[in-house]
Amino acid sequence: TLYSVTAPGEVGGELVLQGRYFGDGRGGGGDSYVILGADINGENGGRIRPASWGPSRVTLRVPENAGYGFVFVVVDGVKSNGVPANLP
């Protein structure tokens, strides 16, 4: 469950995602990642590998052209709820 997205003010800054049940990010076969800039259904976004991953907090660097859209955390192939974010 994704609760909040704390966005930095610039590209390359640290994006912090907080929630529950994220696991350790080491799900089998690369099935754990973050989707940035997606539509409300989690489609058409970019897949990002986080810098750090814990059960309640995931951090990553904001890539160029991330823009506005929904953020999702995918854990072992299961997509969280989406939270809207306006990224640099």
Protein Blocks (a to p, Z undefined) as FASTA:
>chain_A
ZZbdcddfbehiacddddehklnopaghhiaccdehiafkopaiacdddfbdcfkbccdd
ddehklpadddddeehiacdddddddZZ
